[in-house]
Amino acid sequence: PGNWSADRFRSDAAARDVQIVEGAAFAVDPGLRPNAVRLCLSHEADEARLRRGLERLAKILGQQPAEPSLVL
């Protein structure tokens, strides 16, 4: 959704033990970085674990992005 940045979504997913990669990592031209993430579903052999990860991602998408923490 438009209220999410790829970086914020990746960060929120990582906080819930789900590893995803920002689409920018796959962009040939850095000027054309998509605001997207990439999921690799074939890497996880355990179907139950894959399901849990996708459910966590769906739950994140149903929420507003968390505010980034400030470190002073």
PDB file of N, CA, C, O and CB in Angstrom:
ATOM      1  N   PRO A   1       0.824  -1.212   0.000  1.00  0.00           N
ATOM      2  CA  PRO A   1       0.000   0.000   0.000  1.00  0.00           C
ATOM      3  C   PRO A   1       0.855   1.259   0.000  1.00  0.00           C
ATOM      4  O   PRO A   1       2.004   1.243   0.443  1.00  0.00           O
ATOM      5  CB  PRO A   1      -0.930   0.008   1.209  1.00  0.00           C
ATOM      6  N   GLY A   2       0.296   2.328  -0.491  1.00  0.00           N
ATOM      7  CA  GLY A   2       1.025   3.581  -0.629  1.00  0.00           C
ATOM      8  C   GLY A   2       1.578   4.161   0.660  1.00  0.00           C
ATOM      9  O   GLY A   2       2.519   4.953   0.616  1.00  0.00           O
ATOM     10  N   ASN A   3       1.022   3.792   1.805  1.00  0.00           N
ATOM     11  CA  ASN A   3       1.518   4.333   3.067  1.00  0.00           C
ATOM     12  C   ASN A   3       2.775   3.621   3.572  1.00  0.00           C
ATOM     13  O   ASN A   3       3.343   4.020   4.589  1.00  0.00           O
ATOM     14  CB  ASN A   3       0.438   4.247   4.112  1.00  0.00           C
ATOM     15  N   TRP A   4       3.208   2.585   2.882  1.00  0.00           N
ATOM     16  CA  TRP A   4       4.405   1.842   3.273  1.00  0.00           C
ATOM     17  C   TRP A   4       5.559   2.164   2.334  1.00  0.00           C
ATOM     18  O   TRP A   4       5.373   2.275   1.122  1.00  0.00           O
ATOM     19  CB  TRP A   4       4.128   0.329   3.278  1.00  0.00           C
ATOM     20  N   SER A   5       6.745   2.314   2.897  1.00  0.00           N
ATOM     21  CA  SER A   5       7.950   2.333   2.068  1.00  0.00           C
ATOM     22  C   SER A   5       8.527   0.920   2.131  1.00  0.00           C
ATOM     23  O   SER A   5       8.290   0.186   3.091  1.00  0.00           O
ATOM     24  CB  SER A   5       9.006   3.430   2.561  1.00  0.00           C
ATOM     25  N   ALA A   6       9.269   0.553   1.121  1.00  0.00           N
ATOM     26  CA  ALA A   6       9.874  -0.780   1.099  1.00  0.00           C
ATOM     27  C   ALA A   6      10.783  -0.974   2.308  1.00  0.00           C
ATOM     28  O   ALA A   6      10.794  -2.044   2.917  1.00  0.00           O
ATOM     29  CB  ALA A   6      10.668  -0.995  -0.205  1.00  0.00           C
ATOM     30  N   ASP A   7      11.543   0.060   2.654  1.00  0.00           N
ATOM     31  CA  ASP A   7      12.468  -0.036   3.792  1.00  0.00           C
ATOM     32  C   ASP A   7      11.717  -0.238   5.108  1.00  0.00           C
ATOM     33  O   ASP A   7      12.116  -1.063   5.929  1.00  0.00           O
ATOM     34  CB  ASP A   7      13.339   1.226   3.877  1.00  0.00           C
ATOM     35  N   ARG A   8      10.638   0.508   5.309  1.00  0.00           N
ATOM     36  CA  ARG A   8       9.851   0.390   6.548  1.00  0.00           C
ATOM     37  C   ARG A   8       9.203  -0.996   6.636  1.00  0.00           C
ATOM     38  O   ARG A   8       9.181  -1.606   7.705  1.00  0.00           O
ATOM     39  CB  ARG A   8       8.761   1.498   6.613  1.00  0.00           C
ATOM     40  N   PHE A   9       8.675  -1.492   5.507  1.00  0.00           N
ATOM     41  CA  PHE A   9       8.047  -2.809   5.501  1.00  0.00           C
ATOM     42  C   PHE A   9       9.077  -3.890   5.801  1.00  0.00           C
ATOM     43  O   PHE A   9       8.801  -4.805   6.576  1.00  0.00           O
ATOM     44  CB  PHE A   9       7.368  -3.079   4.148  1.00  0.00           C
ATOM     45  N   ARG A  10      10.268  -3.797   5.194  1.00  0.00           N
ATOM     46  CA  ARG A  10      11.339  -4.762   5.458  1.00  0.00           C
ATOM     47  C   ARG A  10      11.728  -4.731   6.930  1.00  0.00           C
ATOM     48  O   ARG A  10      11.929  -5.777   7.548  1.00  0.00           O
ATOM     49  CB  ARG A  10      12.570  -4.466   4.574  1.00  0.00           C
ATOM     50  N   SER A  11      11.832  -3.538   7.482  1.00  0.00           N
ATOM     51  CA  SER A  11      12.206  -3.394   8.889  1.00  0.00           C
ATOM     52  C   SER A  11      11.146  -3.991   9.818  1.00  0.00           C
ATOM     53  O   SER A  11      11.479  -4.702  10.766  1.00  0.00           O
ATOM     54  CB  SER A  11      12.423  -1.918   9.227  1.00  0.00           C
ATOM     55  N   ASP A  12       9.877  -3.703   9.546  1.00  0.00           N
ATOM     56  CA  ASP A  12       8.803  -4.250  10.384  1.00  0.00           C
ATOM     57  C   ASP A  12       8.735  -5.777  10.251  1.00  0.00           C
ATOM     58  O   ASP A  12       8.477  -6.473  11.233  1.00  0.00           O
ATOM     59  CB  ASP A  12       7.441  -3.621   9.996  1.00  0.00           C
ATOM     60  N   ALA A  13       8.964  -6.288   9.059  1.00  0.00           N
ATOM     61  CA  ALA A  13       8.972  -7.741   8.859  1.00  0.00           C
ATOM     62  C   ALA A  13      10.135  -8.376   9.627  1.00  0.00           C
ATOM     63  O   ALA A  13       9.960  -9.406  10.278  1.00  0.00           O
ATOM     64  CB  ALA A  13       9.073  -8.083   7.349  1.00  0.00           C
ATOM     65  N   ALA A  14      11.303  -7.771   9.552  1.00  0.00           N
ATOM     66  CA  ALA A  14      12.478  -8.297  10.264  1.00  0.00           C
ATOM     67  C   ALA A  14      12.234  -8.323  11.766  1.00  0.00           C
ATOM     68  O   ALA A  14      12.685  -9.240  12.452  1.00  0.00           O
ATOM     69  CB  ALA A  14      13.728  -7.452   9.949  1.00  0.00           C
ATOM     70  N   ALA A  15      11.524  -7.326  12.279  1.00  0.00           N
ATOM     71  CA  ALA A  15      11.209  -7.290  13.710  1.00  0.00           C
ATOM     72  C   ALA A  15      10.311  -8.458  14.118  1.00  0.00           C
ATOM     73  O   ALA A  15      10.222  -8.804  15.297  1.00  0.00           O
ATOM     74  CB  ALA A  15      10.534  -5.964  14.068  1.00  0.00           C
ATOM     75  N   ARG A  16       9.649  -9.059  13.131  1.00  0.00           N
ATOM     76  CA  ARG A  16       8.779 -10.216  13.381  1.00  0.00           C
ATOM     77  C   ARG A  16       9.389 -11.504  12.831  1.00  0.00           C
ATOM     78  O   ARG A  16       8.685 -12.478  12.564  1.00  0.00           O
ATOM     79  CB  ARG A  16       7.396  -9.986  12.756  1.00  0.00           C
ATOM     80  N   ASP A  17      10.711 -11.488  12.668  1.00  0.00           N
ATOM     81  CA  ASP A  17      11.473 -12.661  12.213  1.00  0.00           C
ATOM     82  C   ASP A  17      11.095 -13.146  10.818  1.00  0.00           C
ATOM     83  O   ASP A  17      11.126 -14.347  10.551  1.00  0.00           O
ATOM     84  CB  ASP A  17      11.285 -13.785  13.182  1.00  0.00           C
ATOM     85  N   VAL A  18      10.740 -12.228   9.933  1.00  0.00           N
ATOM     86  CA  VAL A  18      10.474 -12.553   8.531  1.00  0.00           C
ATOM     87  C   VAL A  18      11.467 -11.757   7.691  1.00  0.00           C
ATOM     88  O   VAL A  18      11.498 -10.528   7.757  1.00  0.00           O
ATOM     89  CB  VAL A  18       8.977 -12.227   8.124  1.00  0.00           C
ATOM     90  N   GLN A  19      12.262 -12.448   6.915  1.00  0.00           N
ATOM     91  CA  GLN A  19      13.283 -11.791   6.107  1.00  0.00           C
ATOM     92  C   GLN A  19      12.795 -11.611   4.677  1.00  0.00           C
ATOM     93  O   GLN A  19      12.460 -12.582   3.999  1.00  0.00           O
ATOM     94  CB  GLN A  19      14.589 -12.595   6.127  1.00  0.00           C
ATOM     95  N   ILE A  20      12.758 -10.364   4.226  1.00  0.00           N
ATOM     96  CA  ILE A  20      12.406 -10.034   2.851  1.00  0.00           C
ATOM     97  C   ILE A  20      13.465  -9.063   2.340  1.00  0.00           C
ATOM     98  O   ILE A  20      14.238  -8.511   3.123  1.00  0.00           O
ATOM     99  CB  ILE A  20      10.954  -9.419   2.750  1.00  0.00           C
ATOM    100  N   VAL A  21      13.498  -8.859   1.042  1.00  0.00           N
ATOM    101  CA  VAL A  21      14.497  -7.987   0.430  1.00  0.00           C
ATOM    102  C   VAL A  21      13.784  -6.860  -0.302  1.00  0.00           C
ATOM    103  O   VAL A  21      12.778  -7.084  -0.976  1.00  0.00           O
ATOM    104  CB  VAL A  21      15.420  -8.780  -0.540  1.00  0.00           C
ATOM    105  N   GLU A  22      14.307  -5.657  -0.166  1.00  0.00           N
ATOM    106  CA  GLU A  22      13.741  -4.525  -0.882  1.00  0.00           C
ATOM    107  C   GLU A  22      13.987  -4.689  -2.377  1.00  0.00           C
ATOM    108  O   GLU A  22      15.035  -5.187  -2.786  1.00  0.00           O
ATOM    109  CB  GLU A  22      14.342  -3.197  -0.373  1.00  0.00           C
ATOM    110  N   GLY A  23      13.032  -4.277  -3.180  1.00  0.00           N
ATOM    111  CA  GLY A  23      13.153  -4.365  -4.626  1.00  0.00           C
ATOM    112  C   GLY A  23      14.354  -3.604  -5.159  1.00  0.00           C
ATOM    113  O   GLY A  23      14.886  -3.951  -6.214  1.00  0.00           O
ATOM    114  N   ALA A  24      14.793  -2.568  -4.445  1.00  0.00           N
ATOM    115  CA  ALA A  24      15.939  -1.772  -4.887  1.00  0.00           C
ATOM    116  C   ALA A  24      17.194  -2.625  -5.029  1.00  0.00           C
ATOM    117  O   ALA A  24      18.067  -2.299  -5.834  1.00  0.00           O
ATOM    118  CB  ALA A  24      16.197  -0.631  -3.910  1.00  0.00           C
ATOM    119  N   ALA A  25      17.302  -3.701  -4.272  1.00  0.00           N
ATOM    120  CA  ALA A  25      18.474  -4.573  -4.350  1.00  0.00           C
ATOM    121  C   ALA A  25      18.575  -5.257  -5.707  1.00  0.00           C
ATOM    122  O   ALA A  25      19.643  -5.745  -6.076  1.00  0.00           O
ATOM    123  CB  ALA A  25      18.427  -5.620  -3.244  1.00  0.00           C
ATOM    124  N   PHE A  26      17.480  -5.298  -6.448  1.00  0.00           N
ATOM    125  CA  PHE A  26      17.457  -5.972  -7.744  1.00  0.00           C
ATOM    126  C   PHE A  26      17.358  -4.993  -8.913  1.00  0.00           C
ATOM    127  O   PHE A  26      17.285  -5.412 -10.068  1.00  0.00           O
ATOM    128  CB  PHE A  26      16.299  -6.942  -7.795  1.00  0.00           C
ATOM    129  N   ALA A  27      17.355  -3.703  -8.621  1.00  0.00           N
ATOM    130  CA  ALA A  27      17.238  -2.691  -9.674  1.00  0.00           C
ATOM    131  C   ALA A  27      18.568  -2.534 -10.401  1.00  0.00           C
ATOM    132  O   ALA A  27      19.608  -2.357  -9.766  1.00  0.00           O
ATOM    133  CB  ALA A  27      16.786  -1.336  -9.083  1.00  0.00           C
ATOM    134  N   VAL A  28      18.538  -2.597 -11.714  1.00  0.00           N
ATOM    135  CA  VAL A  28      19.746  -2.414 -12.516  1.00  0.00           C
ATOM    136  C   VAL A  28      20.157  -0.949 -12.493  1.00  0.00           C
ATOM    137  O   VAL A  28      21.345  -0.632 -12.432  1.00  0.00           O
ATOM    138  CB  VAL A  28      19.524  -2.893 -13.970  1.00  0.00           C
ATOM    139  N   ASP A  29      19.175  -0.061 -12.543  1.00  0.00           N
ATOM    140  CA  ASP A  29      19.423   1.380 -12.532  1.00  0.00           C
ATOM    141  C   ASP A  29      19.000   1.929 -11.168  1.00  0.00           C
ATOM    142  O   ASP A  29      17.812   1.915 -10.848  1.00  0.00           O
ATOM    143  CB  ASP A  29      18.650   2.100 -13.697  1.00  0.00           C
ATOM    144  N   PRO A  30      19.953   2.417 -10.353  1.00  0.00           N
ATOM    145  CA  PRO A  30      19.584   2.934  -9.028  1.00  0.00           C
ATOM    146  C   PRO A  30      18.546   4.058  -9.081  1.00  0.00           C
ATOM    147  O   PRO A  30      17.836   4.291  -8.103  1.00  0.00           O
ATOM    148  CB  PRO A  30      20.819   3.434  -8.319  1.00  0.00           C
ATOM    149  N   GLY A  31      18.456   4.743 -10.203  1.00  0.00           N
ATOM    150  CA  GLY A  31      17.464   5.802 -10.350  1.00  0.00           C
ATOM    151  C   GLY A  31      16.049   5.278 -10.540  1.00  0.00           C
ATOM    152  O   GLY A  31      15.082   6.032 -10.428  1.00  0.00           O
ATOM    153  N   LEU A  32      15.930   4.001 -10.825  1.00  0.00           N
ATOM    154  CA  LEU A  32      14.616   3.386 -11.050  1.00  0.00           C
ATOM    155  C   LEU A  32      14.279   2.373  -9.960  1.00  0.00           C
ATOM    156  O   LEU A  32      13.722   1.310 -10.234  1.00  0.00           O
ATOM    157  CB  LEU A  32      14.576   2.706 -12.421  1.00  0.00           C
ATOM    158  N   ARG A  33      14.621   2.717  -8.730  1.00  0.00           N
ATOM    159  CA  ARG A  33      14.367   1.812  -7.600  1.00  0.00           C
ATOM    160  C   ARG A  33      12.873   1.716  -7.317  1.00  0.00           C
ATOM    161  O   ARG A  33      12.236   2.727  -7.022  1.00  0.00           O
ATOM    162  CB  ARG A  33      15.117   2.292  -6.338  1.00  0.00           C
ATOM    163  N   PRO A  34      12.309   0.524  -7.402  1.00  0.00           N
ATOM    164  CA  PRO A  34      10.872   0.388  -7.113  1.00  0.00           C
ATOM    165  C   PRO A  34      10.612   0.419  -5.609  1.00  0.00           C
ATOM    166  O   PRO A  34      11.440  -0.031  -4.816  1.00  0.00           O
ATOM    167  CB  PRO A  34      10.320  -0.923  -7.715  1.00  0.00           C
ATOM    168  N   ASN A  35       9.467   0.949  -5.231  1.00  0.00           N
ATOM    169  CA  ASN A  35       9.045   0.899  -3.830  1.00  0.00           C
ATOM    170  C   ASN A  35       8.303  -0.426  -3.657  1.00  0.00           C
ATOM    171  O   ASN A  35       7.074  -0.482  -3.614  1.00  0.00           O
ATOM    172  CB  ASN A  35       8.130   2.149  -3.432  1.00  0.00           C
ATOM    173  N   ALA A  36       9.106  -1.492  -3.559  1.00  0.00           N
ATOM    174  CA  ALA A  36       8.551  -2.849  -3.529  1.00  0.00           C
ATOM    175  C   ALA A  36       9.480  -3.742  -2.721  1.00  0.00           C
ATOM    176  O   ALA A  36      10.604  -3.360  -2.397  1.00  0.00           O
ATOM    177  CB  ALA A  36       8.358  -3.414  -4.972  1.00  0.00           C
ATOM    178  N   VAL A  37       9.000  -4.921  -2.406  1.00  0.00           N
ATOM    179  CA  VAL A  37       9.826  -5.934  -1.752  1.00  0.00           C
ATOM    180  C   VAL A  37       9.782  -7.199  -2.594  1.00  0.00           C
ATOM    181  O   VAL A  37       8.907  -7.373  -3.441  1.00  0.00           O
ATOM    182  CB  VAL A  37       9.340  -6.215  -0.290  1.00  0.00           C
ATOM    183  N   ARG A  38      10.735  -8.068  -2.345  1.00  0.00           N
ATOM    184  CA  ARG A  38      10.792  -9.330  -3.075  1.00  0.00           C
ATOM    185  C   ARG A  38      10.742 -10.475  -2.069  1.00  0.00           C
ATOM    186  O   ARG A  38      11.488 -10.495  -1.091  1.00  0.00           O
ATOM    187  CB  ARG A  38      12.077  -9.417  -3.958  1.00  0.00           C
ATOM    188  N   LEU A  39       9.857 -11.416  -2.327  1.00  0.00           N
ATOM    189  CA  LEU A  39       9.723 -12.597  -1.477  1.00  0.00           C
ATOM    190  C   LEU A  39      10.241 -13.802  -2.240  1.00  0.00           C
ATOM    191  O   LEU A  39       9.905 -13.995  -3.408  1.00  0.00           O
ATOM    192  CB  LEU A  39       8.246 -12.812  -1.032  1.00  0.00           C
ATOM    193  N   CYS A  40      11.046 -14.599  -1.592  1.00  0.00           N
ATOM    194  CA  CYS A  40      11.522 -15.841  -2.193  1.00  0.00           C
ATOM    195  C   CYS A  40      10.813 -16.976  -1.458  1.00  0.00           C
ATOM    196  O   CYS A  40      11.175 -17.325  -0.334  1.00  0.00           O
ATOM    197  CB  CYS A  40      13.105 -15.978  -2.105  1.00  0.00           C
ATOM    198  N   LEU A  41       9.812 -17.539  -2.101  1.00  0.00           N
ATOM    199  CA  LEU A  41       8.994 -18.564  -1.456  1.00  0.00           C
ATOM    200  C   LEU A  41       9.569 -19.957  -1.604  1.00  0.00           C
ATOM    201  O   LEU A  41       9.223 -20.848  -0.829  1.00  0.00           O
ATOM    202  CB  LEU A  41       7.605 -18.539  -2.016  1.00  0.00           C
ATOM    203  N   SER A  42      10.428 -20.167  -2.569  1.00  0.00           N
ATOM    204  CA  SER A  42      10.939 -21.514  -2.818  1.00  0.00           C
ATOM    205  C   SER A  42      12.076 -21.903  -1.873  1.00  0.00           C
ATOM    206  O   SER A  42      12.440 -23.077  -1.807  1.00  0.00           O
ATOM    207  CB  SER A  42      11.413 -21.624  -4.247  1.00  0.00           C
ATOM    208  N   HIS A  43      12.632 -20.962  -1.156  1.00  0.00           N
ATOM    209  CA  HIS A  43      13.760 -21.250  -0.269  1.00  0.00           C
ATOM    210  C   HIS A  43      13.327 -22.021   0.983  1.00  0.00           C
ATOM    211  O   HIS A  43      14.076 -22.853   1.496  1.00  0.00           O
ATOM    212  CB  HIS A  43      14.447 -19.950   0.138  1.00  0.00           C
ATOM    213  N   GLU A  44      12.135 -21.743   1.462  1.00  0.00           N
ATOM    214  CA  GLU A  44      11.661 -22.359   2.704  1.00  0.00           C
ATOM    215  C   GLU A  44      11.006 -23.709   2.415  1.00  0.00           C
ATOM    216  O   GLU A  44       9.969 -23.782   1.756  1.00  0.00           O
ATOM    217  CB  GLU A  44      10.665 -21.426   3.429  1.00  0.00           C
ATOM    218  N   ALA A  45      11.625 -24.765   2.917  1.00  0.00           N
ATOM    219  CA  ALA A  45      11.113 -26.120   2.674  1.00  0.00           C
ATOM    220  C   ALA A  45       9.952 -26.491   3.596  1.00  0.00           C
ATOM    221  O   ALA A  45       9.149 -27.360   3.258  1.00  0.00           O
ATOM    222  CB  ALA A  45      12.230 -27.128   2.843  1.00  0.00           C
ATOM    223  N   ASP A  46       9.859 -25.844   4.749  1.00  0.00           N
ATOM    224  CA  ASP A  46       8.811 -26.153   5.726  1.00  0.00           C
ATOM    225  C   ASP A  46       7.562 -25.329   5.412  1.00  0.00           C
ATOM    226  O   ASP A  46       7.531 -24.119   5.636  1.00  0.00           O
ATOM    227  CB  ASP A  46       9.304 -25.872   7.178  1.00  0.00           C
ATOM    228  N   GLU A  47       6.538 -25.999   4.894  1.00  0.00           N
ATOM    229  CA  GLU A  47       5.333 -25.290   4.468  1.00  0.00           C
ATOM    230  C   GLU A  47       4.647 -24.553   5.620  1.00  0.00           C
ATOM    231  O   GLU A  47       4.118 -23.460   5.416  1.00  0.00           O
ATOM    232  CB  GLU A  47       4.360 -26.265   3.838  1.00  0.00           C
ATOM    233  N   ALA A  48       4.646 -25.123   6.813  1.00  0.00           N
ATOM    234  CA  ALA A  48       4.015 -24.468   7.964  1.00  0.00           C
ATOM    235  C   ALA A  48       4.761 -23.183   8.318  1.00  0.00           C
ATOM    236  O   ALA A  48       4.151 -22.166   8.648  1.00  0.00           O
ATOM    237  CB  ALA A  48       3.980 -25.423   9.183  1.00  0.00           C
ATOM    238  N   ARG A  49       6.073 -23.245   8.245  1.00  0.00           N
ATOM    239  CA  ARG A  49       6.872 -22.044   8.544  1.00  0.00           C
ATOM    240  C   ARG A  49       6.636 -20.964   7.482  1.00  0.00           C
ATOM    241  O   ARG A  49       6.539 -19.784   7.817  1.00  0.00           O
ATOM    242  CB  ARG A  49       8.385 -22.399   8.621  1.00  0.00           C
ATOM    243  N   LEU A  50       6.543 -21.353   6.215  1.00  0.00           N
ATOM    244  CA  LEU A  50       6.248 -20.416   5.138  1.00  0.00           C
ATOM    245  C   LEU A  50       4.880 -19.770   5.373  1.00  0.00           C
ATOM    246  O   LEU A  50       4.727 -18.557   5.229  1.00  0.00           O
ATOM    247  CB  LEU A  50       6.286 -21.133   3.764  1.00  0.00           C
ATOM    248  N   ARG A  51       3.900 -20.579   5.730  1.00  0.00           N
ATOM    249  CA  ARG A  51       2.560 -20.056   5.998  1.00  0.00           C
ATOM    250  C   ARG A  51       2.585 -19.036   7.130  1.00  0.00           C
ATOM    251  O   ARG A  51       1.962 -17.979   7.029  1.00  0.00           O
ATOM    252  CB  ARG A  51       1.599 -21.198   6.342  1.00  0.00           C
ATOM    253  N   ARG A  52       3.306 -19.350   8.212  1.00  0.00           N
ATOM    254  CA  ARG A  52       3.392 -18.407   9.337  1.00  0.00           C
ATOM    255  C   ARG A  52       4.029 -17.088   8.887  1.00  0.00           C
ATOM    256  O   ARG A  52       3.571 -16.011   9.268  1.00  0.00           O
ATOM    257  CB  ARG A  52       4.209 -19.024  10.503  1.00  0.00           C
ATOM    258  N   GLY A  53       5.074 -17.178   8.084  1.00  0.00           N
ATOM    259  CA  GLY A  53       5.732 -15.965   7.598  1.00  0.00           C
ATOM    260  C   GLY A  53       4.802 -15.116   6.749  1.00  0.00           C
ATOM    261  O   GLY A  53       4.755 -13.896   6.903  1.00  0.00           O
ATOM    262  N   LEU A  54       4.062 -15.759   5.853  1.00  0.00           N
ATOM    263  CA  LEU A  54       3.125 -15.016   5.004  1.00  0.00           C
ATOM    264  C   LEU A  54       1.984 -14.424   5.830  1.00  0.00           C
ATOM    265  O   LEU A  54       1.514 -13.325   5.539  1.00  0.00           O
ATOM    266  CB  LEU A  54       2.559 -15.930   3.904  1.00  0.00           C
ATOM    267  N   GLU A  55       1.540 -15.141   6.850  1.00  0.00           N
ATOM    268  CA  GLU A  55       0.501 -14.598   7.737  1.00  0.00           C
ATOM    269  C   GLU A  55       1.013 -13.376   8.487  1.00  0.00           C
ATOM    270  O   GLU A  55       0.274 -12.411   8.683  1.00  0.00           O
ATOM    271  CB  GLU A  55       0.028 -15.669   8.737  1.00  0.00           C
ATOM    272  N   ARG A  56       2.273 -13.413   8.907  1.00  0.00           N
ATOM    273  CA  ARG A  56       2.858 -12.251   9.580  1.00  0.00           C
ATOM    274  C   ARG A  56       2.931 -11.060   8.633  1.00  0.00           C
ATOM    275  O   ARG A  56       2.641  -9.932   9.031  1.00  0.00           O
ATOM    276  CB  ARG A  56       4.258 -12.587  10.117  1.00  0.00           C
ATOM    277  N   LEU A  57       3.316 -11.303   7.382  1.00  0.00           N
ATOM    278  CA  LEU A  57       3.380 -10.215   6.404  1.00  0.00           C
ATOM    279  C   LEU A  57       1.997  -9.621   6.157  1.00  0.00           C
ATOM    280  O   LEU A  57       1.847  -8.403   6.060  1.00  0.00           O
ATOM    281  CB  LEU A  57       3.983 -10.716   5.083  1.00  0.00           C
ATOM    282  N   ALA A  58       0.988 -10.486   6.055  1.00  0.00           N
ATOM    283  CA  ALA A  58      -0.385 -10.008   5.848  1.00  0.00           C
ATOM    284  C   ALA A  58      -0.838  -9.153   7.027  1.00  0.00           C
ATOM    285  O   ALA A  58      -1.502  -8.133   6.840  1.00  0.00           O
ATOM    286  CB  ALA A  58      -1.351 -11.196   5.652  1.00  0.00           C
ATOM    287  N   LYS A  59      -0.481  -9.569   8.234  1.00  0.00           N
ATOM    288  CA  LYS A  59      -0.862  -8.805   9.428  1.00  0.00           C
ATOM    289  C   LYS A  59      -0.182  -7.436   9.422  1.00  0.00           C
ATOM    290  O   LYS A  59      -0.809  -6.430   9.754  1.00  0.00           O
ATOM    291  CB  LYS A  59      -0.491  -9.582  10.716  1.00  0.00           C
ATOM    292  N   ILE A  60       1.095  -7.396   9.048  1.00  0.00           N
ATOM    293  CA  ILE A  60       1.816  -6.118   8.969  1.00  0.00           C
ATOM    294  C   ILE A  60       1.123  -5.194   7.976  1.00  0.00           C
ATOM    295  O   ILE A  60       0.922  -4.014   8.264  1.00  0.00           O
ATOM    296  CB  ILE A  60       3.296  -6.341   8.557  1.00  0.00           C
ATOM    297  N   LEU A  61       0.754  -5.721   6.803  1.00  0.00           N
ATOM    298  CA  LEU A  61       0.113  -4.896   5.779  1.00  0.00           C
ATOM    299  C   LEU A  61      -1.235  -4.347   6.239  1.00  0.00           C
ATOM    300  O   LEU A  61      -1.683  -3.312   5.744  1.00  0.00           O
ATOM    301  CB  LEU A  61      -0.072  -5.700   4.504  1.00  0.00           C
ATOM    302  N   GLY A  62      -1.879  -5.024   7.175  1.00  0.00           N
ATOM    303  CA  GLY A  62      -3.162  -4.568   7.699  1.00  0.00           C
ATOM    304  C   GLY A  62      -3.032  -3.460   8.725  1.00  0.00           C
ATOM    305  O   GLY A  62      -4.039  -2.934   9.200  1.00  0.00           O
ATOM    306  N   GLN A  63      -1.808  -3.098   9.074  1.00  0.00           N
ATOM    307  CA  GLN A  63      -1.554  -2.055  10.068  1.00  0.00           C
ATOM    308  C   GLN A  63      -0.916  -0.840   9.403  1.00  0.00           C
ATOM    309  O   GLN A  63      -0.522  -0.879   8.237  1.00  0.00           O
ATOM    310  CB  GLN A  63      -0.647  -2.587  11.200  1.00  0.00           C
ATOM    311  N   GLN A  64      -0.829   0.212  10.159  1.00  0.00           N
ATOM    312  CA  GLN A  64      -0.088   1.394   9.708  1.00  0.00           C
ATOM    313  C   GLN A  64       1.400   1.151   9.980  1.00  0.00           C
ATOM    314  O   GLN A  64       1.751   0.453  10.931  1.00  0.00           O
ATOM    315  CB  GLN A  64      -0.596   2.705  10.435  1.00  0.00           C
ATOM    316  N   PRO A  65       2.268   1.722   9.152  1.00  0.00           N
ATOM    317  CA  PRO A  65       3.715   1.562   9.405  1.00  0.00           C
ATOM    318  C   PRO A  65       4.085   2.095  10.778  1.00  0.00           C
ATOM    319  O   PRO A  65       3.577   3.131  11.208  1.00  0.00           O
ATOM    320  CB  PRO A  65       4.543   2.287   8.322  1.00  0.00           C
ATOM    321  N   ALA A  66       4.968   1.387  11.463  1.00  0.00           N
ATOM    322  CA  ALA A  66       5.465   1.839  12.772  1.00  0.00           C
ATOM    323  C   ALA A  66       6.361   3.050  12.558  1.00  0.00           C
ATOM    324  O   ALA A  66       7.045   3.165  11.541  1.00  0.00           O
ATOM    325  CB  ALA A  66       6.244   0.694  13.517  1.00  0.00           C
ATOM    326  N   GLU A  67       6.344   3.926  13.509  1.00  0.00           N
ATOM    327  CA  GLU A  67       7.243   5.079  13.451  1.00  0.00           C
ATOM    328  C   GLU A  67       8.650   4.603  13.741  1.00  0.00           C
ATOM    329  O   GLU A  67       8.855   3.821  14.669  1.00  0.00           O
ATOM    330  CB  GLU A  67       6.814   6.191  14.456  1.00  0.00           C
ATOM    331  N   PRO A  68       9.632   5.061  12.961  1.00  0.00           N
ATOM    332  CA  PRO A  68      11.015   4.641  13.245  1.00  0.00           C
ATOM    333  C   PRO A  68      11.467   5.153  14.598  1.00  0.00           C
ATOM    334  O   PRO A  68      11.112   6.262  14.999  1.00  0.00           O
ATOM    335  CB  PRO A  68      11.973   5.139  12.152  1.00  0.00           C
ATOM    336  N   SER A  69      12.247   4.351  15.301  1.00  0.00           N
ATOM    337  CA  SER A  69      12.790   4.774  16.596  1.00  0.00           C
ATOM    338  C   SER A  69      13.930   5.753  16.381  1.00  0.00           C
ATOM    339  O   SER A  69      14.712   5.627  15.439  1.00  0.00           O
ATOM    340  CB  SER A  69      13.272   3.557  17.420  1.00  0.00           C
ATOM    341  N   LEU A  70      14.005   6.696  17.245  1.00  0.00           N
ATOM    342  CA  LEU A  70      15.107   7.644  17.198  1.00  0.00           C
ATOM    343  C   LEU A  70      16.152   7.245  18.215  1.00  0.00           C
ATOM    344  O   LEU A  70      15.834   7.006  19.380  1.00  0.00           O
ATOM    345  CB  LEU A  70      14.617   9.079  17.456  1.00  0.00           C
ATOM    346  N   VAL A  71      17.369   7.174  17.790  1.00  0.00           N
ATOM    347  CA  VAL A  71      18.462   6.865  18.696  1.00  0.00           C
ATOM    348  C   VAL A  71      19.243   8.147  18.912  1.00  0.00           C
ATOM    349  O   VAL A  71      19.777   8.730  17.968  1.00  0.00           O
ATOM    350  CB  VAL A  71      19.377   5.721  18.135  1.00  0.00           C
ATOM    351  N   LEU A  72      19.303   8.573  20.145  1.00  0.00           N
ATOM    352  CA  LEU A  72      20.019   9.822  20.460  1.00  0.00           C
ATOM    353  C   LEU A  72      21.331   9.543  21.138  1.00  0.00           C
ATOM    354  O   LEU A  72      22.063  10.475  21.474  1.00  0.00           O
ATOM    355  CB  LEU A  72      19.171  10.723  21.343  1.00  0.00           C
TER     356      LEU A  72
END
